Amino acid sequence: MSEQQVIQPGGRLCGEVQVPGDKSISHRAIMLGALGEGETVVRGLLRGEDNLATLEAFRSMGVEVAEDADGTLRIAGRGLHGLQEPQDVIDCGNSGTTMRLMTGLLAGQQFFSVMTGDRFLRKRPMKRVVAPLTKMGARILGRLGGEYAPLAIQGQTLKGVTHHSAIASAQVKSALLLAGLYAEGPTTIHEPHLSRDHSERMLAWFGADVRPFPGGVTLMPGTPLQGREVVVPGDISSAAFFMVAALIVPGSELLIKQVGVNPTRSGIIDILRQMGGDISLLNERDCSGEPVADILVRASDLKGIDIGGSVVPRAIDEFPVVSVAAAFAQGQTVIRDARELRVKETDRIASMCSELGALGAQVEARDDGMVITGGASLGAGTVHSLGDHRIGMSMAVAALRASGPVTVVDTECTATSFPGFWNLFNGVREC
């Protein structure tokens, strides 16, 4: 039986909150720690289902991982060529990051491997990484010519390539960079807009020869990775739910502690500020190669804006909750250039249109985005996560301004990226 949560409207948000570690950085800390020489110590790792899938994948390839009493992870790195052939299929669960990045990494191993995932992941497009990896010499088979998992990979000696990506995708870029660690010659990726750069930053932190340039990045092979200490900051994608909640609930003032504010991920801050949100960054600092800050958010009167272009890949995971902010803004918000939302855990354009619409919001789907007319009163009712963690949490935020209680159905999926969300969400309203 699926879990559900009943959200009562109202209740200003106040005090301080710290969200779990960044999901993207946690994935990469596990991967590069496993490939490094010597021990990698990871503090603040997100223990969401997606990251645990990555952790188990490396354990299946002989990587030893220990956990201290305080949750610190200690990874005994095996070096670039120390992984062992897994004896069973690698289960990536719901994690597209695990599957796509691992496809690049496994393409350069000298063994055979197979990856699969849950019913949602098996519907997500994989050709975007399979095609360029094939040009590097990879041998990868999958359903519909490599478009869908399961993926079977026979590791090969790879050659570096120059790839011009049609979309700004950190997963595509990262898969090629990981494959590039095993390639003969440099690997260069050009993007139409700069996607999140956690892979470049962490590869450099571990000692790789990474050379960013305007419009792309080059990786030079041949440099071994060295185990490091990684302190994972709070995930801005998780902080976004609390940012929007504090903005739309009158009287709220909330401090979100130690959040990663990487410029390639901070599009949500730019968007909400442009909408009129009162958001301040305090105590800005650097942590394991990543910029970090405390985010102070005060309730604000928001206005509708036009969102498109280069800010989209910098906020792609936050658009479900951006659409919630737009529903309570004055005027019309137009989201465009965001067709990538259609190939996430769900079609997030269709999902947010259906679920916000179920409460009475005025939302129109477009091929590459949506149009939200703010100001409509949201009513009580029942909405669904549709198996998508970000849809479920976004609808919880929307419920704070409904006219009556809102039941969110199928809430167990929030553990994918934000274990403990419901306790934290309810806690900051009890002030």
C-alpha positions, 0 to 999 in steps of 0.5 A: 500500500502506498504512503500518503501525507495530509498537508494542512495549509498555513503555518509560517516557516521560521528558524533554521534548517539544514537539508541533506547533502547534495545528490550530484556531489554525493554520486561523484564522491563515491565514484571518484573515491572508488577510482582514487588511490588510497582512502577517500573520506566523505562527510555529509553524504546523502543517503538517498536511494539514488546514492545508495544505488551508486554505493552498492554498484561499486561494492559489487565491483570489489570496493570496500566502504566503511561507515563511522558512527557519525555517518562519515564514509571511508572508501578504500580506493582501488585506482583507475584499473582496480575494479572487479567484474561484477558477478550480477546485474547492477541495479541502478534503481531509479537513478539516471545519474548512476546509470548514465555516469556508470555507462561511461566509467564501465565502457573503459573497464576490461570486463563485462557488465550489465545495468538495469533499473526500476520501471521508471528508469527503464523508460528514460533515454540512454542513447544520449550517452551511448551514441557518443561513447560508441564513437569513443570505441565503446561496445554497449547494447541496450533495448531499441538500439541502446535507447533504453536499459538494460544496458550490456557493456563490454569494456574496451580500450577507448579513444578520446573524441571531441563531442559537440553536445546538442543539449546542455547535460551534466550527465552526458558530459560526466559520462564522457569525462569518466570514459576519458579517464581510460581513453587514448588522447584528450576528450573534449566536450562542447555544450550549447550552455554550461551544464552543472560542473560538479564532475569537473570540480571533483575530478580536479579535486582528485588530481585529474588534468581537467581543462575548462574553457568557455563553452566546454571542457577537456580532460587529458588522460594519464593522471592517476586519481588520489583519494581525498576528503570530500565535505558534501554541502546541502543540496540546493535542489532540496533547499529549493522546496524550503525556499519557495515555501518560505517565500509564499507563506506570509510571515515566514523567515527561514535560514537554510544552512550550508547549501551548495551555491555552485553557479551552474546550479544556482539558477533557482536563486536567480529565478526566485530573485527575479520574481521578487523573492527576498533571498540573501546569501550569508557566510559564503565560503569554499568547501572541497572545491565547491562554493557554499553559503547559508541562504536566508529567505523571507516571505515576498510578493512574487511576480510572474516572469519569462524564464528561458535560455541559459538559466534553464540547465542551471535550474532544470531539477527545480522547475516543478517547485518553480511552477508552484512559486509561479502559481502564487505570483501576480501575473503570468510566468512563461517557462520555455526551452525546458523540454528536458523536463519531459524525460525526467523521472516523469514527464514533469511538464505534464505532471505539474500541469495535471497536479497543480491543475487538480487544485485549481491552478491555471497551468497550460502545457507547452512542448518545451515548458508551460504557462502559469497564470498566478493568482488563482485560489488553490483548493483542498483535494488529493494530488499524486507524486506519480512516482516522482520525488520532486513532484511529491515535494512540490505539491506539499509546498503548494498545499501550504497555500491551499484553502483546505487540507491536501492529500499527497499520494505515493510519498515514499518516492521522496526518499530517492533524493530527500530522506526525512523530508516530511519530518523536516517539512513539518518541523520548520512550521512548528515555531 
